[in-house]
């Protein structure tokens, strides 16, 4: 009986985790072009990422002041642990980080409006905190406070302006 309950529990868990957020497909790029290039990074980037829980998905960033953006920049380029965001996402946020670091799919290109605009602040927060299991993106929730993650989200938003 325990095995049957365990089996159905696993099935229910897997079914409940199947929601995803899709970035816009290539056909929806700016002005109908199939693909454009921003800072040499792929734009837009099509991928499926696990969807943040509803309460978080709709959450707006509480850290949007100029000071928060400055702190986010410091975290992105210098102080986040175990490595900086710049390592994978590049100095310019274009997804072209350290060439010795291979990522499949490529790291997110934050300079691409077509990719970034549909992603809510809460979705970005959730991915930074928990990671993205279908990519090389680890979770930083064990190393960064929620306030620091929101500051990173504020800084990431500056790349696609």
N, C-alpha and C positions, 0 to 999 in steps of 0.2 A: 504494500500500500504506500509506503514512504517513497519508493522508486517512482510510482505513478504520479504522486503529488509533486515530487522533485521535477519530473519530466514536464508536467504541465506548467509548473512555475517558470522553468527555463523558456518554454514556448511563449508564455505571456510576457516575460521580460524582453525577449528578442522582438516580439511584435510591437511592444511599446516603444522600442528604441529605433524604429524604422523610419521616423520622420526625418527629412533632410531639407536643407535649404540649398537651392541651386543658384549659382551665379548665372547671369544671362548667357544664353547660348551665343556662339559666334555670329549667327545670323542677325542678332540684335545689336551689332556694333554701331557706332555713330554713323549717321547718314547712310545707313544700309550697307556699308562696306562689310565684307566678311571678316576682316581682321585689320587692326591698325597697330602701330607700334608706338609706344610711349617709353622713352628712355631705354629702348631696345628690349624691354620686357614685354611678354605676351599680353595683349589687351584686345578684348576682354578675356578673362580666364574663366573657362567653364569647368566647374567641378561641383560635386555634391559634398556638402559638409553637414554633419549632424546638426539638427536644429536646436537652438537654445530653448529651454522651457518657456512657456507663454508669458509668465510674469517678468522674466528677464528679457525676452525677445523684444518687448515693447518699451523697455526702460531707456530713458534718455540719460546721457552722460551727466552726472552731477559735478564733474570736474572739468569745466570749460574755460576757466580764467586764463589770462596770459601766463600767470605763474604756473598753472597746472600744465600748460603746453610746454613751457620751459623745462619743467621737471620731467615730463614725458620724453622730451628730446634727450635729456641727460640719461634717462633709463634706456632708451632705444640705442643710443650710440656708445654708452660707456659703462653703465652700472648694473644692468639686469643680469641675473645669474640663473643658470650656470654659464650662459654665454649671452652676448648681446643680440638684440633683434637684427642689428646691422649685419651680423655674421651671415645670416641667410637671406634677409630681405634687401641688403645693400645699403650703401651710404645714402643713396637718393630714394630709397624705398621702392625701387623698381623691380625687386625680385632677383636682382643680379648681385648676390652676395659673394662671399668667398668662393672662388672657383674650385677649391679643393673640397668644398662641401657639396655633395651631390644630393639632390632632392627630387623625388618623383612622386607626385607632380611637382613642377617648379614652385619655388616659394611665391607667396602671394605678391602681386604687383600693386602696391598701394597708390601708385601714381595714376592708375587707370580709373577714370570716373565711371565708366560703364560697369566695372567690377565693384567698385566701392560704394556708389550711391545706394544700391539696393540693400546693402548690408546694414542692419540697424546697429546702434551703439551697443545694445545689449548682446547681440550676436557676436560682435567683435570681442567684447568683454569675456563672454563665455568661452570662446575659442582660445583666447590668451590664457585664461585661467585653467581650462581643462585639457587643452590640446585638441588636435583633430586626428582621429584614429586612421583616416584614409590618406594621411600625408605624413611628412617628417616633422610636423609641428608638435613639439612637446607642450605639456601644460606647465605654466609658470606659477600656478596658485600656491604651491608649497614654498616658493621663494619670494614672491611679491605680494604685498598687501592688496586688498581690493582697491584702496585709494590709488595706489601706484598703477594698477591695471587700468583704472579709469583715466589716469593721466596719460598713459600710453595711447589709449583710444583717442584722446584729444589730440595728441601729436600725430597719430596716423592720419587723422582727418585733414591735416595740413598738406599732405602729399598730393592729393587729387584736386586741389583748388586751381 
